[in-house]
Amino acid sequence: MNETQKSSAGSKIEFVLRDYVRELPHYDGDLDINTDTETPPAAVVEMRRELSESHAIIIGTPEYNYNIPGGLKNIIDWASRPFAKHSLIGRRVGVFGCSPGDRGGKAAVEYLRNIVPLLGATLVGQELLFPKINSLISPDGKIDASVMSPLYELANELASELAN
């Protein structure tokens, strides 16, 4: 998705849906020590700006080979630089997994739930898994309430955390 999409959940919460997976170059800090701090690519600058301006972040992920997809790992690598001064520090983060299988992205979510605090962010919410996600989205793109309701609850929990 190349454009920012916005929607509301009540009067207090606004979502900005972004997918940087296809926009960011592959992270390789060995290529140029200054690329990640002094002269990052424009897409990286934009992503870091959006993350820095966000009050909270929800990360949704599928599971590939019992872990997060490489594209999400790449986003985390860019977002977590420069060390100790990056755009994830101090953010509230919720995570969820989804898959067409029975596990709902469990291993990917476990990985994220472990790494989020190590990045200086605060993990918010319980483990959210959506197995058989393909059966919960209609052909016209409508997402089943069994998915949307827990996601709205997570968004509200993030909002409550920010109010404290």
Buried (B, 14 or more C-beta within 10 A) or exposed (E): EEEEEEEEBEEEBEBEEBEBEEBBEEBEEEEEEEBBBEEBBEBBEBBBEBBBEBEBBBBBBBBBEEBBBEBBBBBBBBBBBEEEEBBBEEBBBBBBBBBEBEBBBBBBBBBBBEBBEEBBBBBBBEBBBBBEBEEBBEEEEEEEEEBEEBBBBBBBBBBEBEEE
